Amino acid sequence: MHRASRSRLRSALLPWLLFGACAAPAVRDARPASTQEALGLPPEVVLPAWAEALAPSLPTTTFQLLALEHRQRAAHPLGPAVSALVRQAVARHLACPSTLRTAERDLAAVPASARDAAGESIAVAFAAAMAAAPQSIPDDVFHAAEARFGAAGVVAVVHTVAYANFQARLQHGLGVADATAAPCPPSLDGITPPKTPAPERAVAAAPSTSLAPARWESIAADELQSLRVRQQQATPRLPPPSDELLARASERERGQAARIVWSRFGYGYQPELTRGWITSLYAFYAEAKVDPVVENSLFWVVTRSNDCFY
């Protein structure tokens, strides 16, 4: 598989692979006294239920996901109200009570003077459309978001829809979707992530029933190839970020941006949100050591079920 395709594959699969990686609990000789200790955090930090469930098996991944959650909730480029409303829209679509309660908690903490009803309405419409059918967001909904927030703002909303989607599915997979609202994690800047090695574990794909659209089976191979080429040649709705914007990224990140379209938009318009996600992804792969066969199998199940062009 092409290197860029593998990178896209891994990014799309993180929430699904986390479920399988957590199936086997970590076995260590000296267990930390608390989850906070395992993560290198002060004992007074209150962790969300998903972090308590995830940390024993994947402590470094959990740490990086907490850092990403802080950025999404406390340092969002469009402000805490837009972040909360976008996550609320996704949580309603996916019926995740914990994600919904957390978003409502954050929204209630925003002063009325900091609210922007018109902008919030546009963000919610975009988030709802993306949550329902990301492959077919109506032009008027997209253009309204671009006009209001600009290219960087649209990418920020996309990041938050994806993050809320990930959070809801993670919590459903871990069995903590009904947990109470989670307090916002503190900033973890300057705190060293845990280095506890994850246990070696055998990972096997479980049999499942595909919910993929049956019409795929009726499309001839040459037609599928034509559709793929047409998608690759499609003009992006947003203008690609300039080289000046990409100069904020590291050399490795610019290399990714040169090969992968979504990396160019991510690192160009929202480098911090993109970097937080990718750091979590790399931590997960270092700890979980998921079998590539499982990666690829889940990739095709997920992309086919949501009609993704990958």
C-alpha positions, 0 to 999 in steps of 0.5 A, a space after each residue: 500500500 502507498 505510504 500516503 494511503 497508509 497514513 490516511 488509513 491510520 488516521 481514519 481508524 484510530 477510534 475503532 482500533 482503540 476499542 480492540 486495543 483496550 480489550 486485554 488489560 495491561 499486566 504489570 508487576 508494579 501497578 500505579 496507585 491511581 490512574 492519575 499516577 499512571 499518567 503522571 498527573 497530580 492526584 487532584 485532577 478529575 479524569 473523565 470516565 473514558 480516560 479511567 477506562 483507557 489508561 491501564 492499557 494505553 497510558 501514553 495514548 490516554 495522556 495525549 488524548 487528554 491534551 487534545 481534549 483540553 485544546 478542543 474544549 479550552 483553547 478552541 480557535 472559534 471559542 468555547 461556545 462554538 466548540 460546545 455546540 458543535 460537539 453537542 450536535 454530533 452527540 445528539 446525532 450519535 446518541 451519546 449521553 456523556 458527550 452531550 452532557 459534557 458539551 452542555 456543561 461547557 456551553 453553560 459556562 460561557 457568559 452570554 456576552 461571549 455568545 454569537 447567535 448568528 455564527 453559532 447557528 451556522 456552525 451547528 448547521 454545518 456540524 449537523 450536516 457533516 455528522 449526518 452525511 459528511 460526503 454530501 454537505 450541501 453547498 449553501 451550508 458549506 459556503 455559509 460556514 466559509 463566509 462566516 469563519 474563513 478557511 481556517 475556521 471551517 477546518 477547525 469546525 471539521 476537526 471538532 466534528 471529527 473529534 466529537 465523533 471519535 469521542 462518542 464512538 470511543 465511549 460507546 466502545 468502552 461502555 462509558 457512554 452514560 457517564 456523567 459530564 467530564 470536567 475539562 482536563 488541565 493543560 498538560 504543557 510541560 508535563 512529560 507523558 508516561 513511558 510505561 510500555 504497553 503489553 504485547 497482545 495478539 489482536 485478531 479481527 472479530 467476525 461482524 456483519 457489514 452495514 455497507 451499501 449493497 449497491 457497491 457490489 453492483 458497480 463494475 470495476 471500470 466504473 469504480 476506477 472512473 469514480 476514484 479518478 474523478 474524486 482525485 481530480 476534484 477541486 477542493 471547496 476550500 483554497 489550499 493553504 499557502 506555503 507561508 501558512 505551512 511554514 509554521 509546520 515542522 519539516 516532518 509535517 511539511 513532508 506529510 502535507 506534500 503527500 496528503 491533501 488533508 494534512 496540507 489543509 490541517 497543518 496549513 490552517 489548524 496546525 495545533 489541532 492537527 498536531 494534537 490528533 497526530 501525536 495521539 495517533 502516533 502514541 497509540 500505534 507505538 503502544 498498541 502494536 495493532 496487526 496490519 491485517 486488522 488495520 486494513 480490514 477495519 479500514 475497508 469496513 469503515 470507509 465502505 459503511 460511510 461511502 468514503 472515497 478512500 
